[in-house]
Amino acid sequence: VTWQTLQWIGGPDGHLTCIDQTRLPAELVLHECRTAEAVWEAIRQLRVRGAPAIGIAAAYGVVLGVQAVADDDPAALRRRLDEVLAYLATSRPTAVNLFWALERMRQVVQTAPPQTPVSALKEALLREARAIHDQDRVLCRAIGRHGAELIADESGVLTHCNAGGLATAEYGTALAILFTCQDQGKRLHVYVDETRPLLQGARLTAWELVQRGIPTTLICDNMAAQLMREGKVQAVVVGADRIAANGDVANKIGTYGLAVLARAHGIPFYVAAPLSSFDLALASGDPIPIEQRPAEEVTHLAGQRIAPQGVAVYNPAFDVTPAHLITALVTERGIIRPVERAAIAAQVGSHAPSPARPAEPAAR
Amino acid sequence: VTWQTLQWIGGPDGHLTCIDQTRLPAELVLHECRTAEAVWEAIRQLRVRGAPAIGIAAAYGVVLGVQAVADDDPAALRRRLDEVLAYLATSRPTAVNLFWALERMRQVVQTAPPQTPVSALKEALLREARAIHDQDRVLCRAIGRHGAELIADESGVLTHCNAGGLATAEYGTALAILFTCQDQGKRLHVYVDETRPLLQGARLTAWELVQRGIPTTLICDNMAAQLMREGKVQAVVVGADRIAANGDVANKIGTYGLAVLARAHGIPFYVAAPLSSFDLALASGDPIPIEQRPAEEVTHLAGQRIAPQGVAVYNPAFDVTPAHLITALVTERGIIRPVERAAIAAQVGSHAPSPARPAEPAAR
């Protein structure tokens, strides 16, 4: 595997390239972002997707957003920074890593001495974005190591959406666990939900798994229950976009239904995510804003209309899985099991800066 | 609503037209069948689909299959009939109405006096096919009347696949209940699972509902759980392809998962089907053959590949929902509740001729 989801080219005046995930698996296209607006668009249009990757891209978006500030005007940089942070926070409302990464970028400038020159601030911002990027690489490996302990040899594992290398700096969260199992010589069979409407499972996860030579079977989302009933699934492993203090998990629509089905069939349900996906300011998942996406994602396929004129569409991007349906959470620090407030606080508590996220769902 | 799913044009030498359901909702195209082979192909390719409609089409297919028999050779007609019956039985392995309708056609000839002229047998076969067709119209209305008692005013109702007018002679089974509610002035909101891979919900059910002016919202299959969690669904209503003596129901893939989700949310789960869908020779749903359909239905959409090369596909056409998850069955004779062997035998017992179905799943 030689591709990189996100890559920064050059110094503080450089630019970002990202794999355009909307073009996979047909073609591997690099998409250039030279402005904060281009990053916002790439996130909104799902060219960049996956909570960790969104955070990294947004951090680089901040670097791009302050490039035009004159080198002799530090006050202008601070004003522009606030603007860019607020703007990038509106790109996707659910992924908390976005707000977490933007908060880290804010603190770089906030904690710098007032007399710091603009050029030094720009360099420090790039350094921080690169650090977020590099740290994600390392923590994905750690998630993989911890999570692999949960998966027995010769398991059938079901996953949903894409929590793989494309969704992170590399290696992934949920998929990191499967990749680590493979490295350890465990023989898995992975079942992939296609994940309507945007088919991230069929297009992205199946692509990553096949590239690595892992036996992979694609299913439609509505086939998961039958697969479980046939005894083919020993574990479900998914990622997360936001995890509340009590362990409720916001993730791609369909995750909650899978968790209900897994419970009904006695199958363990694991959620893998970095500490930056935890939002301890949220007591539970109830207030997490559920992004509604455009009707056309459901009514059209490959440019063709598949539903009649006049039909309404319900198209939530996410759902919330209550903690009681989750067997264990896997982070870079280890396994949280059972999924309870105290255990989460003990492992996550010291990590996250209070994220500067909007109180209300972003307008769209 | 002026269209007819199936229409026989002319006398014993006439032909069948069917709405090509693979072309909806983009266009309403009538497909002509002038041979038994054309009917077999129309069923296999899902131009005609829905258990009752398949039974009716197969009956007309028998009429077509014996047209070429010379009028002076009654033995040839009986030989040819056996051939055609065996052949048409291989078109779809799961729908029991198919075998039930073929058995009715067989008995027309079997019970005719040996000296009956070929022309009279051909006429009797057409009369029987027309009777099956007409009886389906009447029983759909009865199913609608009985089932409407189960649905309260202002309910949100979720349905899966298409158990509507297109799947039957007209009016439908599951949808007949909703159409009857509408006629009674009940205000429903209907949620329609798109029903991957072939999108019968998006293409066919949404089309039928919008045509009748019923408020309709399309969802992807993996959104049903979230919809239930939000309290938007007061009942789930689906059709059936085969019902065993104990009440286990074979129906479109995804039905079983919906039933598990409905139970987890305390939502009643109703199955509407004519008595001809019951197979009392089956003690339970376990031995029902589950048709596996081609991988391309999942890997390709509108002619475009959406999954990488090298991925395997699991594509069962049906699943089996165990009786204990079903709140009630609705037939043309009334409501069966609770869904138990004795209640089923009492209502269905006297109805079905022992169906001449293959012991094994059809080869494909």
Interface residues (C-beta under 8 A of the other chain):
Chain A: P25 A26 Y191 V192 D193 E194 T195 R196 P197 L199 A202 R203 A206 W207 L209 V210 Q211 P215 T216 T217 L218 I219 C220 D221 N222 M223 A224 A225 Q226 L227 R229 I253 G254 Y256 G257 L258 V260 L261 R263 A264 V298 T299 L301 A302 G303 Q304 R305 I306 A307 P308 Q309 G310 V311 A312 V313 Y314 N315 P316 D319
Chain B: P25 A26 Y191 V192 D193 E194 T195 R196 P197 L199 A202 R203 A206 W207 L209 V210 Q211 P215 T216 T217 L218 I219 C220 D221 N222 M223 A224 A225 Q226 L227 R229 I253 G254 Y256 G257 L258 V260 L261 R263 A264 V298 T299 L301 A302 G303 Q304 R305 I306 A307 P308 Q309 G310 V311 A312 V313 Y314 N315 P316 D319
